[in-house]
Amino acid sequence: MQISVIIPTCGRTRELTLCLEGLKRQTLKPREIIIVNDSCAGAPNKLQGIKVIRTPGRIGPGMAKNAGARIARGEVLAFLDDDCVPSPHWLAEIVKPFKNREIAVVAGKIVEKRLRNKQGTFSDIILNLPFYPFYLLCRKRAGGTIYFNGRVDARLSLSTQGFCDWGGAGNLAVRSSYFEKVGGFEKNFLPGPNLEEPDLCFRIKQIGGKVFYNGQAFVVHSYSPGGRLAPLEAVKNLKANEVYFGLKNIAFQNIFTFVAFFACQAWQIFIYSLLTLIEREYWQRVRGKFKGFARYKRVSGS
């Protein structure tokens, strides 16, 4: 099976070098490697044996992946983030499930090299405290979980395999035929951190494609600040994208998800507003939440 590996990048030269070194060690070689330089300084414009294209302006990772997919020739499109280093058997493992013709997407595991700090964990607990009982009801064993508020949990074991609902950013393979049918990654997410991969999986499942998780296809992720946006702008866009994704894919599934989604958003806006009294930067998170509601209203025409 012919595989095209597509890597969007923006100014993370060191991380991209490590990623490419990991690709050189693959037991299964791809047909081609495509790097999409999202118009950032420091990103390569030419590499031996690798296709490098440059976007006309900064368009974000989702649209950069679409640009790479348009020139790809493989039957399978394997998307890899530039700050992820694939294990030697990554490509061989992520292509295995495609022997089943019903499988349209294969997701792999992302191993975090750096653990979250205690402050970040504490903030997460406070922001989600009233809803943890519902999280326990929603958990799934394979493929991670997307909760009713758009919160993502992808802490999975390497031994896990099975059908699932979605795959995480930075480690996802898609049949090119299905990718083309749904029009690629969603264009209405804001630049910066977003949920374009889960959104793609949801849309592919709607047309009959199945999503499979293979924990043996793993990459090691070392978080590095991107060059696309200032930190506060990235946080604001992340919150907007979470709300947009939740409204589009989760909130209107049934009365439970509807009530839970809006209750959670109201609680988090309340907490962020209180934290603004201590540190003004939290107001960017509130602005992001409302920006997500406004974006969904504009895109859906409701």
ZAMARNU-288780 format. One record per residue (C-alpha): residue number from 1; residue in three letters; chain; y, z, x. Coordinates in nm, 3 decimals. Layout:
SITE  num  residu  chaine        y        z        x
SITE  NUM     ALA       A        Y        Z        X
...
This chain:
SITE  num  residu  chaine        y        z        x
SITE    1     MET       A    0.000    0.000    0.000
SITE    2     GLN       A    0.337   -0.106    0.144
SITE    3     ILE       A    0.587    0.180    0.170
SITE    4     SER       A    0.964    0.171    0.225
SITE    5     VAL       A    1.119    0.496    0.352
SITE    6     ILE       A    1.481    0.536    0.243
SITE    7     ILE       A    1.712    0.794    0.402
SITE    8     PRO       A    2.073    0.846    0.290
SITE    9     THR       A    2.292    1.005    0.558
SITE   10     CYS       A    2.648    1.118    0.607
SITE   11     GLY       A    2.758    1.242    0.946
SITE   12     ARG       A    2.454    1.456    1.034
SITE   13     THR       A    2.353    1.274    1.352
SITE   14     ARG       A    2.145    1.554    1.504
SITE   15     GLU       A    1.950    1.616    1.183
SITE   16     LEU       A    1.891    1.243    1.132
SITE   17     THR       A    1.756    1.212    1.486
SITE   18     LEU       A    1.501    1.488    1.421
SITE   19     CYS       A    1.406    1.323    1.091
SITE   20     LEU       A    1.343    0.988    1.263
SITE   21     GLU       A    1.139    1.155    1.536
SITE   22     GLY       A    0.920    1.300    1.260
SITE   23     LEU       A    0.873    0.952    1.114
SITE   24     LYS       A    0.762    0.819    1.454
SITE   25     ARG       A    0.476    1.075    1.454
SITE   26     GLN       A    0.336    0.963    1.117
SITE   27     THR       A   -0.035    0.888    1.100
SITE   28     LEU       A    0.045    0.621    0.842
SITE   29     LYS       A    0.329    0.388    0.936
SITE   30     PRO       A    0.573    0.262    0.670
SITE   31     ARG       A    0.646   -0.104    0.618
SITE   32     GLU       A    1.013   -0.037    0.681
SITE   33     ILE       A    1.267    0.242    0.728
SITE   34     ILE       A    1.607    0.200    0.564
SITE   35     ILE       A    1.900    0.425    0.655
SITE   36     VAL       A    2.198    0.421    0.421
SITE   37     ASN       A    2.516    0.531    0.596
SITE   38     ASP       A    2.736    0.669    0.318
SITE   39     SER       A    3.056    0.565    0.498
SITE   40     CYS       A    3.070    0.873    0.719
SITE   41     ALA       A    3.190    0.900    1.077
SITE   42     GLY       A    2.913    0.976    1.324
SITE   43     ALA       A    2.637    0.804    1.126
SITE   44     PRO       A    2.462    0.515    1.305
SITE   45     ASN       A    2.545    0.154    1.226
SITE   46     LYS       A    2.252    0.004    1.419
SITE   47     LEU       A    1.909    0.133    1.528
SITE   48     GLN       A    1.623   -0.062    1.684
SITE   49     GLY       A    1.347   -0.144    1.436
SITE   50     ILE       A    1.531    0.023    1.147
SITE   51     LYS       A    1.743   -0.133    0.875
SITE   52     VAL       A    2.085    0.031    0.855
SITE   53     ILE       A    2.328   -0.045    0.575
SITE   54     ARG       A    2.672    0.102    0.510
SITE   55     THR       A    2.817    0.173    0.167
SITE   56     PRO       A    3.168    0.041    0.091
SITE   57     GLY       A    3.287    0.397    0.021
SITE   58     ARG       A    3.144    0.747   -0.014
SITE   59     ILE       A    2.924    0.723   -0.320
SITE   60     GLY       A    2.696    1.025   -0.286
SITE   61     PRO       A    2.324    1.053   -0.204
SITE   62     GLY       A    2.192    0.924   -0.537
SITE   63     MET       A    2.390    0.601   -0.529
SITE   64     ALA       A    2.318    0.565   -0.156
SITE   65     LYS       A    1.945    0.579   -0.234
SITE   66     ASN       A    1.994    0.312   -0.500
SITE   67     ALA       A    2.165    0.092   -0.240
SITE   68     GLY       A    1.865    0.131   -0.008
SITE   69     ALA       A    1.619    0.063   -0.289
SITE   70     ARG       A    1.790   -0.267   -0.373
SITE   71     ILE       A    1.692   -0.417   -0.037
SITE   72     ALA       A    1.355   -0.240   -0.003
SITE   73     ARG       A    1.038   -0.453   -0.010
SITE   74     GLY       A    0.772   -0.185   -0.047
SITE   75     GLU       A    0.555   -0.119   -0.352
SITE   76     VAL       A    0.640    0.249   -0.307
SITE   77     LEU       A    0.986    0.388   -0.229
SITE   78     ALA       A    0.966    0.714   -0.033
SITE   79     PHE       A    1.295    0.904   -0.035
SITE   80     LEU       A    1.365    1.149    0.245
SITE   81     ASP       A    1.681    1.351    0.314
SITE   82     ASP       A    1.834    1.326    0.659
SITE   83     ASP       A    1.800    1.702    0.721
SITE   84     CYS       A    1.427    1.704    0.643
SITE   85     VAL       A    1.161    1.659    0.913
SITE   86     PRO       A    0.831    1.520    0.777
SITE   87     SER       A    0.497    1.662    0.887
SITE   88     PRO       A    0.273    1.410    1.072
SITE   89     HIS       A    0.059    1.347    0.762
SITE   90     TRP       A    0.352    1.338    0.517
SITE   91     LEU       A    0.346    0.967    0.440
SITE   92     ALA       A   -0.035    0.948    0.422
SITE   93     GLU       A   -0.042    1.241    0.180
SITE   94     ILE       A    0.243    1.133   -0.043
SITE   95     VAL       A    0.089    0.788   -0.096
SITE   96     LYS       A   -0.266    0.914   -0.175
SITE   97     PRO       A   -0.214    0.989   -0.547
SITE   98     PHE       A   -0.087    0.635   -0.612
SITE   99     LYS       A   -0.451    0.523   -0.617
SITE  100     ASN       A   -0.428    0.633   -0.980
SITE  101     ARG       A   -0.230    0.352   -1.145
SITE  102     GLU       A   -0.092    0.590   -1.411
SITE  103     ILE       A    0.097    0.789   -1.149
SITE  104     ALA       A    0.454    0.667   -1.110
SITE  105     VAL       A    0.604    0.946   -0.898
SITE  106     VAL       A    0.463    1.173   -0.628
SITE  107     ALA       A    0.653    1.484   -0.521
SITE  108     GLY       A    0.590    1.680   -0.204
SITE  109     LYS       A    0.674    2.030   -0.085
SITE  110     ILE       A    0.997    2.122    0.089
SITE  111     VAL       A    0.952    2.408    0.337
SITE  112     GLU       A    1.280    2.590    0.397
SITE  113     LYS       A    1.335    2.664    0.764
SITE  114     ARG       A    1.606    2.920    0.694
SITE  115     LEU       A    1.560    3.186    0.426
SITE  116     ARG       A    1.836    3.278    0.183
SITE  117     ASN       A    2.056    3.572    0.277
SITE  118     LYS       A    2.052    3.898    0.078
SITE  119     GLN       A    2.398    3.838   -0.063
SITE  120     GLY       A    2.293    3.506   -0.213
SITE  121     THR       A    1.979    3.662   -0.362
SITE  122     PHE       A    2.180    3.949   -0.516
SITE  123     SER       A    2.430    3.707   -0.673
SITE  124     ASP       A    2.145    3.506   -0.821
SITE  125     ILE       A    1.996    3.820   -0.980
SITE  126     ILE       A    2.326    3.921   -1.141
SITE  127     LEU       A    2.395    3.572   -1.272
SITE  128     ASN       A    2.051    3.541   -1.432
SITE  129     LEU       A    1.964    3.904   -1.512
SITE  130     PRO       A    1.951    3.882   -1.896
SITE  131     PHE       A    1.731    3.571   -1.879
SITE  132     TYR       A    1.452    3.667   -1.640
SITE  133     PRO       A    1.205    3.741   -1.926
SITE  134     PHE       A    1.254    3.382   -2.045
SITE  135     TYR       A    1.206    3.250   -1.691
SITE  136     LEU       A    0.863    3.414   -1.679
SITE  137     LEU       A    0.766    3.236   -2.002
SITE  138     CYS       A    0.877    2.899   -1.864
SITE  139     ARG       A    0.710    2.909   -1.522
SITE  140     LYS       A    0.463    2.639   -1.424
SITE  141     ARG       A    0.214    2.642   -1.139
SITE  142     ALA       A    0.242    2.283   -1.018
SITE  143     GLY       A    0.557    2.092   -0.941
SITE  144     GLY       A    0.796    2.382   -0.974
SITE  145     THR       A    1.002    2.472   -1.277
SITE  146     ILE       A    1.328    2.358   -1.431
SITE  147     TYR       A    1.450    2.633   -1.661
SITE  148     PHE       A    1.649    2.591   -1.981
SITE  149     ASN       A    1.980    2.642   -1.795
SITE  150     GLY       A    1.916    2.376   -1.530
SITE  151     ARG       A    1.810    2.633   -1.268
SITE  152     VAL       A    1.546    2.492   -1.034
SITE  153     ASP       A    1.254    2.681   -0.875
SITE  154     ALA       A    1.048    2.484   -0.625
SITE  155     ARG       A    0.878    2.760   -0.425
SITE  156     LEU       A    0.526    2.618   -0.415
SITE  157     SER       A    0.218    2.663   -0.200
SITE  158     LEU       A    0.085    2.386    0.022
SITE  159     SER       A   -0.253    2.401   -0.150
SITE  160     THR       A   -0.110    2.323   -0.494
SITE  161     GLN       A   -0.180    1.986   -0.654
SITE  162     GLY       A   -0.145    1.865   -1.008
SITE  163     PHE       A    0.060    1.683   -1.268
SITE  164     CYS       A    0.413    1.816   -1.312
SITE  165     ASP       A    0.753    1.740   -1.463
SITE  166     TRP       A    0.968    1.668   -1.162
SITE  167     GLY       A    1.009    1.650   -0.786
SITE  168     GLY       A    1.270    1.804   -0.561
SITE  169     ALA       A    1.544    1.646   -0.355
SITE  170     GLY       A    1.447    1.515   -0.015
SITE  171     ASN       A    1.076    1.452   -0.065
SITE  172     LEU       A    0.989    1.209   -0.342
SITE  173     ALA       A    0.801    0.878   -0.366
SITE  174     VAL       A    0.830    0.636   -0.660
SITE  175     ARG       A    0.660    0.309   -0.754
SITE  176     SER       A    0.930    0.045   -0.719
SITE  177     SER       A    0.834   -0.107   -1.055
SITE  178     TYR       A    0.907    0.219   -1.240
SITE  179     PHE       A    1.221    0.278   -1.035
SITE  180     GLU       A    1.356   -0.060   -1.144
SITE  181     LYS       A    1.259   -0.007   -1.509
SITE  182     VAL       A    1.473    0.308   -1.541
SITE  183     GLY       A    1.760    0.169   -1.335
SITE  184     GLY       A    1.721    0.398   -1.035
SITE  185     PHE       A    1.904    0.725   -0.990
SITE  186     GLU       A    2.158    0.839   -1.248
SITE  187     LYS       A    2.508    0.717   -1.162
SITE  188     ASN       A    2.700    0.981   -1.357
SITE  189     PHE       A    2.632    1.280   -1.134
SITE  190     LEU       A    2.930    1.387   -0.926
SITE  191     PRO       A    2.914    1.344   -0.546
SITE  192     GLY       A    2.758    1.634   -0.359
SITE  193     PRO       A    2.459    1.852   -0.452
SITE  194     ASN       A    2.302    1.730   -0.773
SITE  195     LEU       A    1.975    1.692   -0.962
SITE  196     GLU       A    1.919    1.317   -0.942
SITE  197     GLU       A    1.549    1.349   -0.850
SITE  198     PRO       A    1.444    1.567   -1.147
SITE  199     ASP       A    1.657    1.348   -1.374
SITE  200     LEU       A    1.477    1.036   -1.245
SITE  201     CYS       A    1.139    1.201   -1.309
SITE  202     PHE       A    1.238    1.291   -1.665
SITE  203     ARG       A    1.340    0.932   -1.741
SITE  204     ILE       A    1.023    0.787   -1.588
SITE  205     LYS       A    0.809    1.022   -1.796
SITE  206     GLN       A    0.990    0.900   -2.107
SITE  207     ILE       A    0.857    0.546   -2.045
SITE  208     GLY       A    0.501    0.663   -1.983
SITE  209     GLY       A    0.488    0.723   -1.608
SITE  210     LYS       A    0.321    1.037   -1.474
SITE  211     VAL       A    0.454    1.268   -1.204
SITE  212     PHE       A    0.213    1.427   -0.955
SITE  213     TYR       A    0.273    1.706   -0.704
SITE  214     ASN       A    0.091    1.707   -0.369
SITE  215     GLY       A    0.173    2.014   -0.161
SITE  216     GLN       A    0.009    1.863    0.148
SITE  217     ALA       A    0.291    1.608    0.168
SITE  218     PHE       A    0.546    1.849    0.307
SITE  219     VAL       A    0.871    1.830    0.499
SITE  220     VAL       A    1.068    2.103    0.676
SITE  221     HIS       A    1.425    2.137    0.551
SITE  222     SER       A    1.700    2.280    0.771
SITE  223     TYR       A    2.009    2.322    0.557
SITE  224     SER       A    2.315    2.167    0.718
SITE  225     PRO       A    2.661    2.129    0.567
SITE  226     GLY       A    2.719    1.770    0.463
SITE  227     GLY       A    3.021    1.565    0.564
SITE  228     ARG       A    3.096    1.427    0.219
SITE  229     LEU       A    3.292    1.710    0.058
SITE  230     ALA       A    3.481    2.028    0.138
SITE  231     PRO       A    3.266    2.338    0.067
SITE  232     LEU       A    3.456    2.449   -0.246
SITE  233     GLU       A    3.454    2.095   -0.386
SITE  234     ALA       A    3.078    2.077   -0.327
SITE  235     VAL       A    3.024    2.406   -0.513
SITE  236     LYS       A    3.236    2.290   -0.806
SITE  237     ASN       A    3.047    1.961   -0.830
SITE  238     LEU       A    2.712    2.141   -0.807
SITE  239     LYS       A    2.795    2.357   -1.109
SITE  240     ALA       A    2.921    2.053   -1.298
SITE  241     ASN       A    2.601    1.861   -1.219
SITE  242     GLU       A    2.380    2.152   -1.329
SITE  243     VAL       A    2.556    2.165   -1.666
SITE  244     TYR       A    2.547    1.787   -1.707
SITE  245     PHE       A    2.177    1.776   -1.620
SITE  246     GLY       A    2.097    2.064   -1.856
SITE  247     LEU       A    2.282    1.907   -2.148
SITE  248     LYS       A    2.124    1.569   -2.088
SITE  249     ASN       A    1.762    1.676   -2.037
SITE  250     ILE       A    1.701    2.031   -2.161
SITE  251     ALA       A    1.949    2.187   -2.405
SITE  252     PHE       A    1.869    1.971   -2.707
SITE  253     GLN       A    1.488    1.978   -2.684
SITE  254     ASN       A    1.455    2.250   -2.949
SITE  255     ILE       A    1.640    2.547   -3.098
SITE  256     PHE       A    1.514    2.784   -2.825
SITE  257     THR       A    1.642    2.575   -2.535
SITE  258     PHE       A    1.969    2.511   -2.722
SITE  259     VAL       A    2.047    2.879   -2.777
SITE  260     ALA       A    1.921    2.985   -2.434
SITE  261     PHE       A    2.115    2.714   -2.250
SITE  262     PHE       A    2.451    2.793   -2.408
SITE  263     ALA       A    2.397    3.169   -2.388
SITE  264     CYS       A    2.324    3.142   -2.018
SITE  265     GLN       A    2.629    2.926   -1.953
SITE  266     ALA       A    2.852    3.172   -2.139
SITE  267     TRP       A    2.709    3.465   -1.939
SITE  268     GLN       A    2.756    3.293   -1.606
SITE  269     ILE       A    3.111    3.184   -1.687
SITE  270     PHE       A    3.185    3.548   -1.779
SITE  271     ILE       A    3.042    3.679   -1.450
SITE  272     TYR       A    3.220    3.415   -1.242
SITE  273     SER       A    3.548    3.500   -1.418
SITE  274     LEU       A    3.505    3.868   -1.328
SITE  275     LEU       A    3.425    3.780   -0.967
SITE  276     THR       A    3.744    3.573   -0.957
SITE  277     LEU       A    3.936    3.901   -0.967
SITE  278     ILE       A    3.775    3.989   -0.633
SITE  279     GLU       A    3.763    3.646   -0.471
SITE  280     ARG       A    3.956    3.351   -0.609
SITE  281     GLU       A    3.709    3.089   -0.489
SITE  282     TYR       A    3.475    3.182   -0.777
SITE  283     TRP       A    3.718    3.006   -1.009
SITE  284     GLN       A    3.586    2.679   -0.866
SITE  285     ARG       A    3.249    2.762   -1.021
SITE  286     VAL       A    3.411    2.818   -1.360
SITE  287     ARG       A    3.598    2.489   -1.327
SITE  288     GLY       A    3.273    2.319   -1.234
SITE  289     LYS       A    3.098    2.448   -1.547
SITE  290     PHE       A    3.370    2.311   -1.775
SITE  291     LYS       A    3.379    1.988   -1.577
SITE  292     GLY       A    3.007    1.944   -1.648
SITE  293     PHE       A    3.061    1.988   -2.024
SITE  294     ALA       A    3.350    1.739   -2.017
SITE  295     ARG       A    3.148    1.487   -1.818
SITE  296     TYR       A    2.854    1.501   -2.058
SITE  297     LYS       A    3.088    1.456   -2.353
SITE  298     ARG       A    3.249    1.154   -2.189
SITE  299     VAL       A    2.922    0.989   -2.083
SITE  300     SER       A    2.740    1.052   -2.412
SITE  301     GLY       A    3.040    0.963   -2.626
SITE  302     SER       A    2.991    1.275   -2.837
